[in-house]
Amino acid sequence: MAQDKTNTTIKATDNLHTEVANQHEDMHVHPPVAFADIWQANQFLRLLIEHTPLVHSRVLSDLTQATIHLKFEQMQLGGSFKVRGATYKLSRLTEEQRKAGVITASAGNHAQGVAIAASQLQVPCTIVVPENAPLTKVTATQSFGAQVILSGATYDDAVQHALELQKASGAIYIPAFDDIDIVTGQATLGLEMLNELPEADTIVVPIGGGGLISGIALAARALKPSIRIIGVEAAGAASMRASLNAGKLQTLPAIATIADGIAIKRPGKITFPIIQQLVDDVVLVKDEEIIHAALLLMERHKILVEGAGAAGVAALLNGTIDLKNRRVLTPITGGNIDINLLGRFTEHGLVSASRYFAIHASLADRPGELANMLNIIAAMRVNIIDVHYQRVSSQIPFMQHEAVITVETRHRTQCDELLLSLRTAGYKVEEAQAIH
């Protein structure tokens, strides 16, 4: 159980609660969740969940010419913000409903949130996850005492199976995002962030089904109506962007992204109109940008972040949002990356960032030719990772050999300098695909 907030923090939040009374009345829309409900949820949850750090990112601030603060929700119970909504939702169930047990479907983080809440409240719990869900999330969910069932290729497939099981068992279905209590629970993150940084003028939030950004938007608009709210979707799963463009809910025929936590074919019926009314824009990020953001966070902030958790930072870095001189809040929404994926994730990112570089060389068939070439590379203080040497092939000219040499470089400029040095020395070299 998390420690209670300090008296100072509680007093600051009390002051904010008083200050927003008139602002809330001035909003042009009538939100489905009153600020008083978010306040009540926050008072309840602060005794049960972690109060995660809000960290100023010097590196991101320098890169964007803004003041960037990151909310480390990957340090939350279960490794993501999802425990907020799940705990609040289960707390609202009647005693009879709790006895019937709960069931849900999830790509992983909601599963852990529900499992943790069910364990705390002693409620029987069944979770259906897609068959390709990260092993880290599956085993963590099981560790909290939930029954885990693997079904379907996507989150939407898992939902269908969970609903079938729910009808047969009579358990209470706990939606991952499309539920007022879930949205209210997630809204406490917005309240918490703005309580800590009330001068913020922009919030950038990853979007899957829309539960988190809906909640944050409800809290943020009540506290600070002028604040700018930007959502971020993976380009390969941009169902919210497609729905906003069409003006009504859209279902994508297929999705493909490394950010499994926000890989949703269709937004929620409850969350979509909230986002239409309260969110200023929804931008897209490519998988390559997500990987780059995750690597930067690992290297500079020393934190492990999953694809969905890095999506907000990816949008800060790709230039699609005007950030200059802004004061920005971005939640790191999850850190449950599969360890089996982490190595490939890192290597791919290093190649994309020109930190791994491969050279294809055509070498004359004479003693010491390869060694001489490797000495030139070593003289530039470049670390050699792999050498793949091919002596005989129908594709290689007579008295010629080929080699693909993978090296570790600092940046693209060093890669170009290396090629130039080798060519100046008389070697026929080209950039190749890295072997790792």
C-alpha positions as CSV (number, residue, x, y, z in Angstrom):
1,M,0.0,0.0,0.0
2,A,1.3,3.4,-0.9
3,Q,2.1,6.0,1.8
4,D,-0.3,8.8,2.3
5,K,0.5,12.2,0.7
6,T,1.9,14.9,2.9
7,N,-0.3,17.5,4.6
8,T,1.2,20.1,2.3
9,T,0.2,18.2,-0.8
10,I,-3.3,17.7,0.6
11,K,-3.7,21.3,1.4
12,A,-2.5,22.3,-2.1
13,T,-5.1,20.0,-3.6
14,D,-7.8,21.4,-1.3
15,N,-6.9,24.9,-2.5
16,L,-7.2,23.8,-6.2
17,H,-10.5,22.2,-5.4
18,T,-11.8,25.5,-4.1
19,E,-10.4,27.5,-7.0
20,V,-12.0,25.5,-9.8
21,A,-15.6,25.8,-8.6
22,N,-16.3,28.8,-10.7
23,Q,-14.1,27.6,-13.7
24,H,-16.0,24.4,-13.8
25,E,-19.3,26.2,-14.2
26,D,-17.9,28.2,-17.2
27,M,-17.0,25.2,-19.3
28,H,-18.8,25.1,-22.7
29,V,-19.5,21.4,-22.4
30,H,-21.3,19.4,-19.7
31,P,-18.8,16.7,-18.8
32,P,-20.2,13.2,-17.9
33,V,-18.0,13.3,-14.7
34,A,-18.2,16.1,-12.2
35,F,-15.0,17.4,-10.7
36,A,-16.4,16.5,-7.3
37,D,-16.4,12.8,-8.4
38,I,-12.8,13.1,-9.5
39,W,-11.9,14.7,-6.2
40,Q,-13.7,11.9,-4.3
41,A,-11.9,9.2,-6.4
42,N,-8.5,10.9,-5.7
43,Q,-9.2,11.0,-1.9
44,F,-10.0,7.2,-2.0
45,L,-7.1,6.2,-4.3
46,R,-4.3,8.1,-2.6
47,L,-4.5,5.6,0.3
48,L,-4.2,2.6,-2.0
49,I,-1.8,3.5,-4.9
50,E,1.6,5.0,-5.4
51,H,2.1,8.8,-5.6
52,T,4.5,8.6,-8.6
53,P,7.3,11.1,-9.2
54,L,7.0,14.1,-11.5
55,V,10.4,14.6,-13.0
56,H,11.8,17.6,-14.9
57,S,13.5,16.3,-18.1
58,R,16.5,18.5,-18.9
59,V,17.4,16.5,-22.1
60,L,13.8,16.7,-23.5
61,S,13.6,20.3,-22.5
62,D,16.8,21.1,-24.4
63,L,15.7,19.1,-27.4
64,T,12.3,20.8,-27.7
65,Q,13.0,24.3,-26.4
66,A,10.3,23.7,-23.8
67,T,10.0,22.9,-20.2
68,I,9.2,19.2,-20.0
69,H,8.0,17.3,-17.0
70,L,7.4,13.6,-17.0
71,K,5.0,11.8,-14.7
72,F,6.6,8.4,-13.9
73,E,3.5,6.2,-13.9
74,Q,5.6,3.2,-14.9
75,M,6.5,3.2,-11.2
76,Q,2.9,2.7,-10.3
77,L,1.6,-0.5,-8.8
78,G,1.4,-3.0,-11.7
79,G,3.8,-0.9,-13.8
80,S,1.2,1.5,-15.3
81,F,-1.6,4.0,-14.6
82,K,-4.3,1.3,-15.1
83,V,-4.5,0.5,-11.5
84,R,-6.1,3.8,-10.9
85,G,-9.3,3.2,-12.9
86,A,-9.5,-0.5,-12.0
87,T,-9.2,0.1,-8.3
88,Y,-11.8,2.8,-8.3
89,K,-14.2,0.7,-10.5
90,L,-14.0,-2.3,-8.2
91,S,-14.5,-0.1,-5.2
92,R,-17.9,0.9,-6.6
93,L,-19.2,-2.6,-6.9
94,T,-21.9,-3.9,-4.5
95,E,-21.1,-6.7,-2.1
96,E,-23.2,-9.0,-4.3
97,Q,-21.3,-8.0,-7.4
98,R,-18.0,-8.7,-5.7
99,K,-19.1,-12.2,-4.7
100,A,-19.9,-12.9,-8.4
101,G,-16.3,-12.1,-9.3
102,V,-15.0,-9.9,-12.1
103,I,-13.7,-10.6,-15.6
104,T,-12.0,-8.4,-18.1
105,A,-9.9,-8.4,-21.3
106,S,-6.6,-6.6,-21.6
107,A,-3.4,-6.4,-23.6
108,G,-1.7,-6.6,-20.2
109,N,-1.6,-3.4,-18.2
110,H,-5.4,-3.3,-17.4
111,A,-5.1,-6.9,-16.5
112,Q,-2.6,-6.2,-13.8
113,G,-4.6,-3.2,-12.6
114,V,-7.8,-5.4,-12.2
115,A,-5.8,-8.2,-10.7
116,I,-4.2,-5.9,-8.1
117,A,-7.6,-4.3,-7.2
118,A,-9.3,-7.7,-7.0
119,S,-6.6,-9.0,-4.7
120,Q,-6.9,-5.9,-2.4
121,L,-10.7,-6.2,-2.3
122,Q,-10.7,-10.1,-2.2
123,V,-12.7,-10.4,-5.4
124,P,-12.4,-13.5,-7.7
125,C,-10.8,-12.4,-10.9
126,T,-10.5,-13.8,-14.5
127,I,-8.5,-12.1,-17.2
128,V,-8.5,-12.8,-20.9
129,V,-5.5,-11.6,-22.8
130,P,-4.5,-11.8,-26.5
131,E,-2.3,-14.8,-27.3
132,N,0.6,-12.5,-28.3
133,A,0.5,-10.5,-25.0
134,P,3.9,-9.9,-23.5
135,L,5.0,-12.7,-21.2
136,T,6.0,-10.1,-18.6
137,K,2.5,-8.9,-18.3
138,V,0.9,-12.3,-18.2
139,T,3.1,-13.7,-15.5
140,A,2.8,-10.5,-13.4
141,T,-1.0,-10.7,-13.7
142,Q,-1.0,-14.4,-12.5
143,S,1.2,-13.4,-9.6
144,F,-1.6,-11.3,-8.2
145,G,-3.9,-14.3,-8.0
146,A,-5.9,-13.8,-11.2
147,Q,-6.9,-16.7,-13.6
148,V,-5.4,-15.8,-17.0
149,I,-6.9,-17.1,-20.2
150,L,-5.1,-16.5,-23.6
151,S,-7.5,-16.0,-26.5
152,G,-7.4,-14.2,-29.9
153,A,-4.8,-12.4,-31.9
154,T,-5.8,-8.8,-30.7
155,Y,-7.3,-7.0,-27.8
156,D,-10.7,-6.9,-29.6
157,D,-10.6,-10.7,-30.0
158,A,-9.9,-11.1,-26.3
159,V,-12.8,-8.8,-25.4
160,Q,-15.2,-11.0,-27.4
161,H,-14.1,-14.1,-25.6
162,A,-14.3,-12.4,-22.2
163,L,-17.9,-11.3,-22.9
164,E,-18.8,-14.9,-23.8
165,L,-17.3,-16.1,-20.5
166,Q,-19.1,-13.3,-18.6
167,K,-22.5,-14.4,-19.9
168,A,-21.9,-17.9,-18.9
169,S,-20.4,-17.2,-15.4
170,G,-22.4,-14.1,-14.3
171,A,-19.2,-12.3,-13.4
172,I,-19.0,-8.5,-13.7
173,Y,-17.2,-7.3,-16.8
174,I,-14.6,-4.6,-16.1
175,P,-14.0,-2.5,-19.3
176,A,-10.4,-1.5,-20.0
177,F,-11.4,2.1,-20.9
178,D,-15.1,2.6,-21.9
179,D,-16.6,3.1,-18.4
180,I,-17.4,6.2,-16.4
181,D,-15.8,4.8,-13.2
182,I,-12.7,3.8,-15.1
183,V,-12.5,7.2,-16.7
184,T,-13.0,8.8,-13.2
185,G,-10.2,6.8,-11.7
186,Q,-7.8,7.7,-14.5
187,A,-8.8,11.3,-14.1
188,T,-7.0,11.3,-10.8
189,L,-3.7,11.3,-12.8
190,G,-4.6,14.6,-14.3
191,L,-5.5,16.0,-10.9
192,E,-2.2,14.8,-9.5
193,M,-0.1,16.2,-12.3
194,L,-1.6,19.7,-12.3
195,N,-1.6,19.8,-8.5
196,E,2.2,19.4,-8.7
197,L,2.7,21.7,-11.7
198,P,-0.2,24.1,-11.9
199,E,1.7,26.4,-14.3
200,A,1.7,23.7,-17.0
201,D,0.0,24.9,-20.2
202,T,0.2,21.7,-22.3
203,I,-0.5,18.0,-21.6
204,V,0.6,15.3,-24.1
205,V,-1.0,11.9,-23.5
206,P,-0.9,8.5,-25.3
207,I,-4.2,7.2,-26.6
208,G,-5.5,3.7,-26.9
209,G,-9.2,3.4,-26.3
210,G,-9.2,6.9,-24.7
211,G,-9.8,6.2,-21.1
212,L,-6.7,8.0,-19.8
213,I,-6.9,11.1,-21.9
214,S,-10.6,11.4,-21.3
215,G,-10.0,11.4,-17.6
216,I,-7.1,13.7,-17.7
217,A,-9.0,16.1,-20.0
218,L,-12.0,16.2,-17.6
219,A,-9.7,17.0,-14.6
220,A,-7.5,19.4,-16.5
221,R,-10.3,21.4,-18.1
222,A,-11.9,21.8,-14.7
223,L,-8.7,22.9,-13.1
224,K,-7.4,25.0,-16.0
225,P,-9.8,25.6,-18.9
226,S,-7.2,27.2,-21.1
227,I,-4.8,24.3,-21.0
228,R,-3.8,22.6,-24.3
229,I,-4.4,18.8,-24.4
230,I,-2.8,16.7,-27.2
231,G,-3.4,13.0,-27.7
232,V,-0.9,10.7,-29.3
233,E,-1.6,7.5,-31.2
234,A,0.6,4.9,-32.8
235,A,0.3,5.4,-36.6
236,G,-0.4,1.7,-37.1
237,A,-3.4,1.8,-34.7
238,A,-4.9,5.3,-35.2
239,S,-8.5,4.4,-34.5
240,M,-9.2,7.6,-32.6
241,R,-7.7,9.8,-35.3
242,A,-9.8,8.0,-37.9
243,S,-12.9,8.5,-35.8
244,L,-12.3,12.2,-35.2
245,N,-11.7,12.7,-39.0
246,A,-15.0,10.9,-39.8
247,G,-16.9,12.6,-36.9
248,K,-18.1,9.2,-35.7
249,L,-16.7,6.0,-34.3
250,Q,-14.6,4.0,-36.8
251,T,-13.3,0.4,-36.6
252,L,-9.9,-0.2,-38.2
253,P,-9.8,-3.4,-40.2
254,A,-6.3,-4.2,-38.9
255,I,-3.6,-2.7,-36.6
256,A,0.1,-3.1,-36.5
257,T,2.4,-1.4,-33.9
258,I,5.0,-2.3,-31.3
259,A,3.0,-0.3,-28.8
260,D,0.6,-3.1,-27.8
261,G,-0.8,-1.1,-24.9
262,I,-2.5,1.3,-27.2
263,A,-3.2,-1.1,-30.1
264,I,-7.0,-0.6,-30.3
265,K,-9.2,-1.1,-33.4
266,R,-12.1,1.0,-32.1
267,P,-12.3,3.8,-29.5
268,G,-14.9,3.8,-26.7
269,K,-18.4,5.1,-27.0
270,I,-18.0,7.0,-23.8
271,T,-14.5,8.2,-24.3
272,F,-14.9,9.4,-28.0
273,P,-17.3,12.3,-27.3
274,I,-15.2,13.5,-24.4
275,I,-12.1,13.6,-26.6
276,Q,-14.1,15.3,-29.4
277,Q,-15.1,18.1,-26.9
278,L,-12.1,18.5,-24.7
279,V,-8.9,17.4,-26.6
280,D,-7.3,19.9,-28.9
281,D,-5.6,17.5,-31.3
282,V,-4.5,13.9,-31.8
283,V,-1.2,13.3,-33.5
284,L,0.5,10.2,-34.8
285,V,3.9,8.6,-34.1
286,K,5.7,5.9,-36.0
287,D,7.1,2.8,-34.4
288,E,10.6,4.0,-35.2
289,E,9.9,7.2,-33.3
290,I,8.5,5.2,-30.3
291,I,11.7,3.1,-30.2
292,H,13.9,6.2,-30.4
293,A,11.9,7.7,-27.5
294,A,12.1,4.6,-25.4
295,L,15.9,4.3,-25.9
296,L,16.4,7.9,-25.0
297,L,14.4,7.4,-21.8
298,M,16.4,4.3,-20.9
299,E,19.8,6.0,-21.6
300,R,19.2,9.4,-20.2
301,H,16.5,8.9,-17.5
302,K,17.5,5.3,-16.6
303,I,13.9,4.0,-16.8
304,L,12.5,1.0,-18.6
305,V,9.5,2.0,-20.7
306,E,7.2,-0.1,-23.0
307,G,6.2,1.2,-26.4
308,A,2.8,2.7,-25.3
309,G,4.5,4.4,-22.4
310,A,7.0,6.1,-24.7
311,A,4.4,7.3,-27.3
312,G,4.0,10.7,-25.6
313,V,7.7,11.4,-25.6
314,A,7.9,10.3,-29.2
315,A,5.4,13.0,-30.1
316,L,7.5,15.6,-28.2
317,L,10.5,14.7,-30.3
318,N,9.1,14.3,-33.8
319,G,8.2,17.9,-34.3
320,T,4.5,17.5,-34.9
321,I,3.5,19.6,-31.8
322,D,4.5,23.2,-31.3
323,L,6.3,23.1,-28.0
324,K,8.6,26.1,-28.0
325,N,8.5,28.0,-24.6
326,R,5.7,25.7,-23.4
327,R,5.4,24.1,-20.0
328,V,4.5,20.5,-20.8
329,L,3.3,17.5,-18.8
330,T,3.6,14.0,-20.2
331,P,2.8,10.8,-18.4
332,I,5.1,7.8,-18.9
333,T,2.1,5.5,-18.9
334,G,3.7,2.0,-18.6
335,G,7.0,0.1,-18.2
336,N,5.9,-3.5,-18.8
337,I,8.1,-4.3,-21.8
338,D,8.7,-8.0,-22.5
339,I,12.3,-8.8,-21.7
340,N,12.4,-11.1,-24.8
341,L,11.5,-8.1,-26.9
342,L,13.8,-5.7,-25.1
343,G,17.0,-6.9,-26.8
344,R,15.5,-6.6,-30.3
345,F,13.9,-3.3,-29.4
346,T,17.3,-1.9,-28.3
347,E,19.3,-3.2,-31.3
348,H,16.8,-1.9,-33.8
349,G,16.8,1.5,-32.2
350,L,20.6,1.6,-32.2
351,V,20.7,0.8,-35.9
352,S,18.1,3.4,-36.6
353,A,20.0,6.0,-34.6
354,S,23.3,5.1,-36.5
355,R,24.7,3.7,-33.2
356,Y,25.2,0.3,-35.0
357,F,26.6,0.7,-38.4
358,A,27.4,-2.0,-41.0
359,I,30.0,-1.7,-43.8
360,H,30.0,-4.0,-46.9
361,A,33.5,-4.3,-48.3
362,S,35.0,-5.9,-51.4
363,L,38.5,-7.0,-50.6
364,A,41.4,-8.1,-52.8
365,D,42.5,-11.8,-52.3
366,R,45.8,-11.1,-50.6
367,P,47.2,-11.9,-47.1
368,G,46.4,-9.3,-44.4
369,E,43.9,-7.3,-46.5
370,L,41.0,-7.8,-44.0
371,A,43.4,-7.2,-41.0
372,N,44.6,-3.9,-42.5
373,M,41.1,-2.7,-43.0
374,L,40.2,-3.6,-39.4
375,N,43.2,-1.7,-38.1
376,I,42.0,1.4,-39.9
377,I,38.6,1.0,-38.1
378,A,40.3,0.4,-34.8
379,A,42.5,3.5,-35.2
380,M,39.3,5.6,-35.4
381,R,38.4,4.2,-31.9
382,V,35.4,2.4,-33.3
383,N,34.3,-0.8,-31.6
384,I,33.9,-3.8,-33.9
385,I,30.9,-5.9,-33.0
386,D,30.8,-8.5,-35.8
387,V,32.7,-9.6,-38.9
388,H,31.0,-11.7,-41.5
389,Y,33.6,-12.9,-44.1
390,Q,32.7,-14.5,-47.4
391,R,35.5,-16.1,-49.5
392,V,33.6,-18.2,-52.1
393,S,30.4,-17.4,-53.9
394,S,29.2,-17.3,-57.5
395,Q,28.4,-13.6,-56.9
396,I,31.9,-12.7,-55.9
397,P,34.5,-11.9,-58.7
398,F,37.6,-14.0,-59.0
399,M,40.3,-13.1,-56.6
400,Q,37.9,-11.0,-54.5
401,H,36.5,-11.5,-51.1
402,E,33.6,-9.8,-49.3
403,A,33.0,-8.8,-45.7
404,V,30.2,-7.2,-43.7
405,I,31.6,-5.5,-40.7
406,T,29.2,-4.3,-38.0
407,V,30.6,-1.6,-35.7
408,E,29.4,0.5,-32.8
409,T,29.4,4.3,-33.6
410,R,28.4,7.4,-31.8
411,H,26.3,9.2,-34.5
412,R,25.8,9.4,-38.3
413,T,28.7,11.8,-38.8
414,Q,31.1,9.2,-37.4
415,C,29.6,6.6,-39.8
416,D,30.3,8.9,-42.8
417,E,33.8,9.7,-41.6
418,L,34.5,6.0,-41.3
419,L,33.4,5.3,-44.9
420,L,35.5,8.2,-46.1
421,S,38.6,7.0,-44.3
422,L,38.3,3.5,-45.8
423,R,37.7,4.8,-49.3
424,T,40.7,7.1,-49.0
425,A,42.8,4.1,-48.1
426,G,41.6,2.4,-51.3
427,Y,38.9,0.1,-50.1
428,K,35.6,-0.4,-51.9
429,V,33.0,0.0,-49.2
430,E,29.3,0.8,-48.9
431,E,26.8,1.0,-46.1
432,A,25.1,-2.4,-45.5
433,Q,22.4,-3.8,-43.2
434,A,23.8,-4.4,-39.7
435,I,24.3,-8.0,-38.5
436,H,23.4,-8.3,-34.8
